[in-house]
Amino acid sequence: MPPLRGGVSVDRSARPSAGPASATPARAPAPRIPRLISWPSAPGPRQVAARLCVTVLPICEIRVNSRPVKTVLYGHNIETTVTRRLIPVVLIGVVGGSAACRTPNVQSGPPIIQPGAPGQPSKVITAEKAVDLSQVQHTEADVQFMQGMIGHHSQALEMTELLSTRTNSDDMRKLAARIDASQADEIRMMQEWLKRRGQPLPDPHAHHHGGKLMPGMLTAEEMGRLAAARGPEFDRLFLELMIKHHEGALVMVKELFATAGAGQESEIFAFASDVDSDQRMEIDRMSGMLAKSKEFEP
Amino acid sequence: MRSVVAKGLLFAVLLASAVIVADAQHATNGNHNGSDPRSDPRVGLKPGLKDAGQAARNMELIANFPKPEGFFDPKEPAGVPSGPEEEPKDPKVPEKEPEEPKPGTPEARRAAGLNFANSDLAFSGNHLFVGNFNGFNIYDIKNPKKLKLVTSVVCPGGQGDLSVHGNILVMSVEQTRGRVDCGTQGVEAPVSPDRFRGVRVFDISDIKKPKQVAAVQTCRGSHTHTLVTNPKDTANIYVYGSGTGSVRAADELNGCSKADPKEDANTALFSIDVIQIPIAAPEKAKIVNRPRIFADPKTGDIAGLWRGGDHGPGTQKTSETNRCHDITVFPALGLAAGACSGNGILLDISDPVNPVRLDQVEDKSFAFWHSATFNNDGTKVIFTDEWGGGTRPRCRSTDQANWGANAIFDIVDKKLRFASYYKLPAPQTDTENCVAHNGSLIPVPGRDIMVQGWYQGGVSVFDFTDSTKPVEIAFFDRGPISATDLITGGHWSTYWYNGNIYGTEIARGVDVLRLKPSEYLTENELAAATELQEKVFNAQDQPMVEWPASSAVARAYLDQLTRNKAIQPDRAEAVKTAIEQADKRKKEAGPQLETVAGQLEGDAGSATGSDAARLKALAATLKGRASSLR
């Protein structure tokens, strides 16, 4: 049975569950006998009442949403619908000192199976082992990837910032808006990822990571050249440098997956895969734009 | 003596009234008729993982079964929050986000806390198979109000999509942590023979102890898969594997290349994996083809479809078509609908190993073509758009109404013709991940009805008999898991199976729901749908349902004709009487049914559209009913 509230579990005879008790008249899994009560958190009045209900009082009814979900008689769960009809009878039983409805109905969850490789037998494992993700947590390489990618993305934003006063092309403006939106969103995501793991947030303008310029990052000289360019010349240079910049991100993803233990955690796997496919697509588009712009070259 | 008894009674009464009331919110079940979203009961529901407020109309939650131990993190049972959408902190980020929603893919599948997410569902007999990123669970559903957990299997790797066929269970694995031996420890080395990404095959002849018999490695892993049964080849089943992840290194799996097709004609991009599983020897499962279904027939360029990007000012940015996200096959017609990231495509699969593309469509509102569902006669197909990847809130009142929605297409001469969009009509909060997701048909004869999960947007049941005017007819929704954090949750898949709707809730377990008769759906229509009892159901291997010539089916058609005022009252009365007589096994019932069936056929001649079809279907059903009396 699910916990009542505040982590009080009234049923330890079966494997506990994560979900809601109260959403529905949670007559959820089969009725079971409350055996033990655990107190993961400080008990409140309701928990105390629930404890009294299942341990001390001969009979009581637990209601959720004003609908009865559990009736406990001498510490035993009994079906609520039946109970309604039975209560008068039971009361007489209590008065007469009779120990009615003591038939136990023990039912525990099945064991957790872990299959082997094809052809190998399956085995039974513990719940602790089943949820043990200790070896697929983020690694130092994952953290460095996220920290580095924030700086990397930030430079893309610096590049697009130059664009508005230097281009005459609507297509270029649209391209920049797209890069802006996607990279800004990803920066926020990466910052959240680091924060939740208690890792330091890098200065977004750090261009170096681990002492060397990250792949695809523009040098100060290249940024200067871009800032000095105007019109079609700017557009061409922007596309060339942004393609190089994005290709650098692909290298970073490749290096991440080539590092022992890295990219295993679900989130980093999904994120790095997205960076890879998105930047690859953006490179394709920019290559197309670049080829087109060269057609008009004198 | 007397006083003692009285005391005892009083004591017992006091104890009996020890009632503990938890303050869960009452389920809202209003009779609200207006379409004003502000007055929709789904707006403003109380947040909470276990005690969220609920709203339902024309359907009810009959039971919820929380995730069993081994399938949630005891430290964070709800899952890990993901980042907020607003208030950029970085100075480089523009103060105000452009109203134009952000591109589809970069944020796609930002899989926050998905390590233990519940995913897709499959059914066989009395068993429900629930996929999870950490493995799968099997329930006995003989009593839908009291599911019994039969088996828990741990075998991580995500997403854990499942299909079942006899004693064979097929599972998708895409992540780099996946291991051949189902271990939970991940794979340390970047290149390793222990890593598994692809399609697993289990023998479930001992349902309590599934055994892995094959593990077919693929270059991009298997994000989803589709079981393909072929009426002409019953010795094998086929699996279309759709890999969306990064392509692995060739030194881990021979022949894998992520190169541009111009550089390497054998690139793993721009294809799907066709896997053959011999039923008698599933251990011999193998890839038999990687068809280039996106090729340009004129130039032969394998990257022949949408190359990614937007469609002009104010349009959505659509992913590149270099893979399918999901494919739904319809073996009865030899057709398949592929939701292939940048396009919706229609395939001829009469030879399942060599699918041939018949048509393709683009859509200016779609970010990511995600999944497909045919109607029962294969004349319509619904494609979903998973804008935001399923982990972002995309049903807010500020989100564009046609983005992250369903697009309904008619199939005319094996070509796709756009008809309309359908999006969840109730706005959701910004801490609820919400977008169109997986669903199935509800087999009501004479109508096209679908039940669909919208993640934390809940469950929506809608009628698309008129493909240009989809109408919501029932819903169920909970408040957000958290009022302050976006925690990935909600309904991944909701499928009809033999009278009930089963839903996988990413964080809250399995829901069992039931439709209630309403102004949109009569008791007879529901009875006709419930009467159909399938032996197996895999949503992406879509069966063509054939309704029996039963009284329930006849009454369902009659209700529809009456609702549409497409039948004369006296004729309706005659039909009703004839069915009643048949149910009472009266001798005169046979001729009565035959007579009124003949009259209905005459009526059909002067009727049009779906009502003409219903009149004919009713006539045929009555004739069938008559012959069953003989």
Interface residues (C-beta under 8 A of the other chain):
Chain A: P2 P3 L4 R5 R15 P16 S17 A18 G19 P20 A21 S22 A23 T24 A26 R27 A28 P29 A30 R46 A49 A50 L52 C53 L57 P58 I59 C60 E61 I62 R63 V64 N65 S66 I87 L91 V94 V95 G109 P110 P111 I112 I113 Q114 P115 G116 A117 P118 G119 Q120 P121 S122 I125 A127 K129 A130 V131 D132 L133 Q135 V136 S154 L157 E158 E161 K174 A177 R178 D180 A181 S182 Q183 A184 D185 E186 I187 R188 M189 Q191 E192 W193 R196 P204 V253 F257 A258 T259 A260 G261 A262 G263 Q264 E265 S266 E267 F269 A270 F271 A272 S273 D274 V275 D276 S277 D278 M281 D284 R285
Chain B: V5 G8 L9 A12 V13 L15 A16 A18 V19 I20 V21 A22 A24 Q25 H26 A27 G48 L49 K50 D51 A52 Q54 L61 I62 A63 N64 F65 P66 K67 P68 E69 G70 F71 F72 D73 P74 P77 A78 V80 P81 S82 G83 P84 P88 K89 D90 P91 K92 V93 P94 E97 P98 E100 K102 P103 T105 P106 E107 A108 R109 R110 A111 A112 G113 L114 N115 F116 F133 N134 G135 K145 K146 L147 K148 L149 V150 T151 S152 V153 V154 C155 P156 G158 Q175 T176 R177 V180 D181 C182 G183 T184 Q185 G186 V187 E188 A189 P190 V201 F202 K208 K209 P210 K211 Q212 V213 A214 A215 T244 G245 S246 A249 E283 R307 G308 G309 D310 P313 K317 S319 E320 N322 R478 E505 A507 R508 G509
